[in-house]
Amino acid sequence: MRILLVNTYHFRGGGDSTYTFNLADLLSGEGHGIAFFAMQDERNIFDSNDDLFVSHIDFEKLNKNKNLMKGLRTMRRAIYSTEARLKFRQLLERFNPDIVHLQNIHAHITPSIIFEAKKHGLPVVWTLHDYKLICPNTHFLIDKKGEICEACHQHSFYQAVLKRCKKNSILASTMAALEAYLHRIMGLRNKVDFFLAPSAFLREKLLDRGFSPNKVKHLPLFLPENMFDNGNKSSGYLLFLGKLEPIKGIFSLLKACHQAPGVNLVIAGKVKEPLAARLPELMPPNAQYAGVKQGNELREIIFESSGVVLPSLCYENQPFSILEAFAAGKPVIASDLGGMTELVKNSKGGLLVPPGDEKALAEAMKWIAEHGSRAQEMGQAAKEYAMKEHSANKHYERLRLIYEKAVS
């Protein structure tokens, strides 16, 4: 089978691109033909079809000094890209795939390519890495307050404007709501053959908002075999992995670390201004910032930890950082929210704390630090769960059946 994988970023960064590259290796190892469609970027891994990648666009720069007219132009580009559709058409004719598998395509590539795929009579499956199709602000959160919000149930996307959920901005929230309405009008739900939800939590949210149960499949993410570690070493620190931003609970984590002076914390991930400038003064004496870690460096820093902490304030889908911790045999402290809850509960591989509860988070961190053997047992349970439920072989067999059903 010839499979066209589509994701905005063609370099190893977030969970979506990590999954895309891992999936490409898995599928090609099973004898399938693979091609990519993405956005041009200087960080991209070389690809023989990158001449047909959609041109680079930086929405962060475009959004600076935004007014209504600029906002409307930006929104138009983010909802439907004629350039992306044209280049995608050329790639379809060049590669001649049997199926199109989408990852993150919003804003940069846009769902415009779905219309081209269907025009060519191709089945489309879409792995959802967030909640964009049912929440204008992507993560069921009011940005300024850091509060969970599900007001936009079914067709009530105007609630995003009333609550200023996106960046506490009327303009940004209006644009997000309009995008949601327009995608509904464009009939995206009907043009995709199968939506793949990594977490059971995401699947339930989709069904609750009118998606057909026959079209939404629960397909957990997977871990390549080489990610499972046979060792059991620890340098005695807890590890935070991910972007340093409010919705990931970074401020709660730093405050909790102050309340647990006997716990050593290492923080690894990307940080942007204005937090980057303030980070040195916010860091407690028992914490250190290790910068961005990838590849072998990332694996080593996980293997050396005694556990991983993810205190997100939003509904995470199925964080790859939790799966990486499980593969290394490390327990996880996570917020009792969304897909994080089901991973920790199902694996019995960690502790759940109320989101934003700094005291509870501090107590959980102290427990892991003080109960080494019990924590190791949790980590082993997590690893065994990951090997059973998130293996490459199991993922491939499930996905193969979905592909075959879509093609037929």
Helices and strands as residue ranges (DSSP letters): E 2-6, H 15-29, E 33-37, G 50-52, H 59-62, H 68-79, H 82-95, E 99-102, H 112-119, E 124-127, E 141-142, E 147-148, H 159-163, H 170-185, H 188-191, E 194-197, H 200-208, E 216-218, G 225-227, E 237-241, G 246-248, H 250-258, E 264-268, H 275-282, E 287-291, H 295-303, E 307-310, H 320-327, E 332-335, H 338-347, E 350-353, H 358-370, H 372-389, H 392-407
